[in-house]
Structures are given as C-alpha cells and as structure tokens.
Amino acid sequence: MRRILTIDDDTNTTDWMRVILRASKIKCHLTSVTNGRQAFRLLNSQPFDLCILEYALPDMTGVQFCTLMRQMGCRVPMMFFSAMNRTVDREKAAAAGANAYLAKPEDLAIFSETVARLLNGANPGVFSPRAVPLAQAA
C-alpha cells in the first residue's frame, strides 16, 4: 500500500483528501501532521511515496520545508495543495523542488489524478540526511 504524508494544520483538508482518494480507488495510507517539524521527523524515519503539503504552515512555509528536504537529498515527490494560488507562490514552490502545485478548491477535479501520477513515478524510501539543520527549519 502506498504511503502519503500530508502536512496541513487544517484537519478538514486532510479528511477531505482521504475521502477523495478513497472515492478514486487509490489504495494508500495517509499519515497526517500539522507542521514542518513533525513532517521532518517522519520523513527522516519512515518510507513515504508522496508528501502533500500546504503552503502556509504554522512553523515554516511549505516552500521552506520543500527546500530543506531537497537540500538534504530527499527525493520523495512533493505536491502542494494550497489556497495560496498566486503565480509567485507557484514559482517559489517550483524553485524549491515541488513536483506539482494544486489550488484549493479549484483543482479538486484533478487532485486524485495528480496524486496517482506522482505515486506511479515514486521510489519510496527513507532518506538519509547529510546534516540535520532542524534548528534552521524553525
């Protein structure tokens, strides 16, 4: 079963993702956290096939999180699913190494399609960080 890590402080969004993925018959297990520090710990210790994150997190931005993970060698696909939908937000996410950027709720129709596409290209696994600059991530 594919493993997806969701990072969003809005639990309604995570619940909604579960419903959409179940309805789309995408067999996966969602693990949900509400901030970047929790996500960092999980990605450092467990295998995930995809990370779905919000742009605005309580302890850092999704862009900061994505940048940190890519700098540390993490190859898990990163998909933004956010209400932040300005061109500059999308550009920053792409520059940070995001694989996809969907807007809430406008891109709901292609949510499961994008998840399936990213999962089909994923190589799951635990990444081994070169360093642990967790203090910098705060």
Stockholm file with secondary structure:
# STOCKHOLM 1.0

chainA/1-138         MRRILTIDDDTNTTDWMRVILRASKIKCHLTSVTNGRQAFRLLNSQPFDLCILEYALPDMTGVQFCTLMRQMGCRVPMMFFSAMNRTVDREKAAAAGANAYLAKPEDLAIFSETVARLLNGANPGVFSPRAVPLAQAA
#=GR chainA/1-138 SS CEEEEEECSCHHHHHHHHHHHHHTTCCEEEEEESSHHHHHHHHHHSCBSEEEECSBCSSSBHHHHHHHHHHTTCCSCEEEEESCCCHHHHHHHHHHTCSEEEETTTTGGGHHHHHHHHHHTCCCBCCCCSCCCHHHHC
#=GC SS_cons         CEEEEEECSCHHHHHHHHHHHHHTTCCEEEEEESSHHHHHHHHHHSCBSEEEECSBCSSSBHHHHHHHHHHTTCCSCEEEEESCCCHHHHHHHHHHTCSEEEETTTTGGGHHHHHHHHHHTCCCBCCCCSCCCHHHHC
//
